[in-house]
Amino acid sequence: MNKKMKKLAKQADWRKPGGLPSEWNDGDYVVNQEQMKKFAELIIAECIEAAGDPADGLILDDTWHDGVRASVWSIKQHFEID
């Protein structure tokens, strides 16, 4: 699991067998439905944030901003987020 996913797993309170926090080591996690839901919500939020971040040196115009708004709207609609 990469660093970003580990960070999200920790924020979603994923635990190792025996109740150890997720940052202790890689491997299997024991998660309940609420923790899985929180993890998914965090990933979606990261996608929405990434869609709005311009690449370095990119010239931003109205077309770019329209595209960002459309992308964020599409992600929110797909995952039924207000």
Secondary structure, DSSP 8 states (H G I E B T S, - for coil): --HHHHHHHHHTT-B-TTS-BGGG-SS--B--HHHHHHHHHHHHHHHHHHHH---TT----HHHHHHHHHHHHHHHHHTT--
